[in-house]
Amino acid sequence: MAIVQNPITGRTRGKFATAVFSKQFGKNTMRSKPASVANPRTQLQKEQRAKFALMVELSRMFLPFLKTSLKNASVGMSEFNTFMKINIKNVITGTFPDYAIDFENLLVSKGSLTGADMATATATAGSAVEIVWNDNTGVGDAQNMDKVLALVINPEKGYAISSIATTTRATETLEIDLPADWASDNVYVYISFIADGSTKTSDSSFLGEISIFA
């Protein structure tokens, strides 16, 4: 895709010959028109569509979280597209049509900020998850006022609970209350950080699969 910077075209949209002009992320762009597909239902296409649909279903559980956790990593594209780009090739297991998500390799945050040190997650009474970590302020660019981004995904319920910037790196602990009907469900827990007053984030750390109890 080429960026159209010609001042004559301005905000160019529409088609011309084999080119399509559009406005995307504040820039004029030009791309080629897709060639006609003789067989739109090849095995490879069916596999790709199934993988894409699975990732879309997953992302819908925590799109608001991604608006923060992937904002800095999303250059020239949406946070959703960034999520798909960094995960779709690495986290889908199985064979068509029985695909599944490898939650251990899933990234829900991406960036160069120093991440969590010795972080763990455990289920606590009252349908809650407690996350603890070491304050590694001073390691790399870690600061004590970096804010915590935490995410708990429940695939069985098709829902996720997040905590966005409610506490800091220096506190070393965070408890997230979960719905009572999550008792006995298995959830997947992640932690990352966002720099105070900035959009700079760290890669997320997978803290494991844990079983919730009442």
N, C-alpha and C positions, 0 to 999 in steps of 0.2 A: 504494500500500500504506500503510495507516494503522497506527501503533503503538498497541497496546492497553495503556493505562496504568491502567485501572480496577482498583483493588485487589480488587474483588469477583470479577472474572474470574480473577485470578492467572495461573497458567500455563495459559492457555486453548489448547485444541487441538480440532480437529474442525470440523464444518460446522453452520451454522445458516442456514436460508433460502438467500439468495444469497451468504452470507459464509463464508469459510474462515479459521479461527483456527489459528495455529501459533506455535512458539517458534523464533526465528531470531537468531543472534548475540547471545544473552542478552536478547532483547527479545520481548515478546508482539506479534505482528503480526496484521493482518486484511487479507485481500484478497478480491476478488470471485471467484467460481467462473468458470472459463472457459466461454464460451458454446460450445454444440455447433457443430462444424464440418461444414457440409454436404458439402464436398468437400475432404478432407484431402490431396489430391494435386494441388493447383493448381500451375501453373508456378512462381509466386512461392514457394510453400512448398518445392518441390523445390530451387529455387535456394538458399533460406535454409538448408535442411538440408545441402546439399552444402558450403556455405561453413562452416557450423558444424562439420561433420565434419572438414574440412581443418584448421581452427584447433585442434580437439581433438587431432588427430593430431600437430600441431606442438608443442603445449604439453606433451604427454606426454614429449617428449624432455628437458625441463628443468624439470619441476614443482618439484623441491627447490630449484632456484635461485630460482624465483619466490617461494617462501616467505620468502626474505630480501629480494629486490630489490623486491617489491611489497607488503611487509608494511605499511609506513607509509601507502601510498596506498590500501590496502584498508579503507575505513571502511564498516562495515555489510555487507560482502560478503567472500567468499573471495578469495584471491590469484588463483585461476583465473578467477573471474568478472571481476575487475579487468582481467586480461590480455585477456580476450575483449572487454570493453567498450572499451578504449582502442585495440584493434587491428582488430577484425573489419571495420569500415567503411573502414579506410584501407590495408590491406595485401593485399587480395585482388584479383588482376587476372584478365583473361580473361573468357570468356563460358561459360555453362553448356553442357556439364558440364566444360569444360576450364579449371578455375580453377587459379591458381598464387599463391604467396606472393611479395610484393614485399619482400625482406629488407632493402632499404635503408631502408624506412620503418617497419620493425618496431621496437617499443619493448619491451625486456625488463626495463626498470627505469623507475620513474617517481617524481619527487619534486623538491623545490625546492632541494636542496643543489647548490652549484656543481659543474658537471660537468668533464669532461676537457678539457685544453688541448693542441692540436696532437698528438693521439694518432694513432699509426699501428700497423699490424700487418704483419709479414712472416713468410714461411715460413723456417725454419732447418733445417740438416741434422739428421737423426735424427727426422724426423716431429714437428716442434715448431713452435710459433708464438711469436714474440717480439713483445710489445706495449711500445711506449715512448710517453711523454707528458712534458709539461713540468709541473714542480711549480708550480702556481699558488696556493700557500698565500697567504692574505691577500686574494685576489680574492673578493669577496662573502663567503660564510661558509665558504670552503674552509680546512681545517686540515691541517697536515702529517701528522697521525696518522689522517686519514680512511682507511678501508680500501678496497681495490680489489675490485670485482666484475667478473669477466671471463667471457665465454661464447663458446664456439666451437661452431657448429652445423654438422652434416654431414647434409644432407637425404638424400644418397644412401644413407648407412648408417642413417638414421633414428635418430640418436643425437647427443648433445651432451656436451661436456666443459666443466666450469666450474671457476673458481678463486674461492673465496669467502673474503675477508678474510685472505689469506695474506701480503699485503704492503701497504704504505701509499702514499699519494699522494706522499710525499717521496722514495720510492725511484726513481721515474721509469722503472722497467722491470719486466717480468714475462715469464717464459718458461713456456709451457704445453706439456707433453709430450702427444703424441697417440698413439693406437694405430698400430702399424706398418702395418696394412692400410689406413690412411687415405692412404697415399702415392698421389699422382696425383688424389686427390679434391679437389673445390672445397668450401671451407668459408666460413662467414660469421662475422665476429668482432665482438664488442661489448665496451665497457667502461663502467663506471659506478662510483660511490663510495657508501659508506655511512659516516656519521659514527661516529667511535669512541665506543663505549658507548651508541649510540642506534640507532633504526630509521630515522632520516632518511636518505633516499637521493637521488641525482641521477637525472635522465633518462639513459638509456643513449645512447652514441654509437656509430654504426655505423662500423666501421673498414675495411669493404670485403670483397670476395670474393677469396680467395687460394687458390692451388693448392699442396697439400702435396707435398713430395718427401722421399724416404728419406734 
